[in-house]
Amino acid sequence: MVTTCNKCKAQAIIFQRYSGMHLCEKHFAEDVERKVKRTMRKYSMVKKNDRIAVAVSGGKDSTVLLYLLNEI
């Protein structure tokens, strides 16, 4: 059975247990980026004109972090 995204009806790639939502690739990426931005604002992690150094192990977590920081 193919499960569809709760936001756009495309094929879902993930089910978030805590929210009860099925999300497609696009909406999952948007959700993660939104949460990262919210957390960065909440804890005042980066100020304007700050330089950021990122240690990258090559794993999924650090690679996604580097990508998101570049996008943000």
Secondary structure, 3 states (H helix, E strand, C coil): CCCECCCCCCECCEEECCCCEEECHHHHHHHHHHHHHHHHHHCCCCCCCCCCCCCCCCCHHHHHHHHHHHHC
